[in-house]
């Protein structure tokens, strides 16, 4: 509970400082997280992974949950924005971000503290599929359905992977982390260098939560869209946990761990990939999606902290009423999304315009 309160306090501190730190300062903090702290966290996490033959089925379960999230993300985005070409950028952005989740930052501490280390180890194995998706597949998935097709046509994508990504800190952290895992050599044990990476990784959460407070949007349609999208996402996640627990006959602690993971925040790694893609594309249209991407991350973290804290306080109620809670979140999201549909789909209400006229100006 102390960790939960401290995370909310850090977001509040960032929000209080938002008018005292200019955009250049916010960009510096964001770059530090994405270029140094996040790769360090990935490196340490991957290098510390250990495979147990008794846990081989867990990554498969994680992959099924991931596939369920991808499909549900597409359905939620379609519900919010319909099939209009004018709103394909926010629709695609929402779809991409809702396919990600970050149990390492928003669920692992709850599992370790309120359940036990054995279940935490199993949860880490479940998360392996998510890690591979975020670090390897997601950067490719972003390119599907790109609005400005010239980005794809004018560049050889496979060539850009080798030319641009080979020295990317996040890409290098994945490669080095997997090599270290194969040789069973955790980076955190590698002397002074290992301690350096450990300190960078440890600082990530503090800087991230302050940055969320600095950049979270409280104007325009973003808060409304995030509320609807995240409510429906929570309902889908709890529905999957309920189905999996009945089919696989989960024990009480495994069900609770599933609840924690299903209520995880949207991943900052996914945000980082979208930010890099927007910068590489050189398209103002693609950069417009960053505001919504960031807000989905920003609002999902405090929501995850609050909901997982409630699950800790009332574990038996959560376990006994997963279907009821899923229906509750579905109802909230569906009702608000239906009542406010015209407002959500009105580009003039957005922080950034996503209208087709912007697309025509860009192409002309």
Buried (B, 14 or more C-beta within 10 A) or exposed (E): EEEBEBBBEBBBBBBEBEEEBEEEEBEEBBEBBBEBBBBBBBBBBBBBBEEEEEBEEBBEBBBBBBEBBBEBBBEBBEBBBBEEEBBBBBBBBBBBBBBBBBBBBBBBBBBBEBBEEEBBBBBBBBBBBBBBBBBEBBBEBBEEEBBBEEBEEEBEEEEEBEEEBEEBBBBBBBEBBBEBBEEEBBBBEBEEEBEEBBEBBEBBBBBBBBBBBBBBBEEBBBBBBBBBBBBBBBBBBBBBBBBBBEEEEBEEBBBBBBBBBBBBBBBBBBBBBBBBBBEBBEBEBBBBBBBBBBBBBBBBBBBBBBBBBBBBEEBEEBBEBBBEBBBBBBEBBBEBBEEBBEEBBEBEBBEBEBBBEBBEEBEE
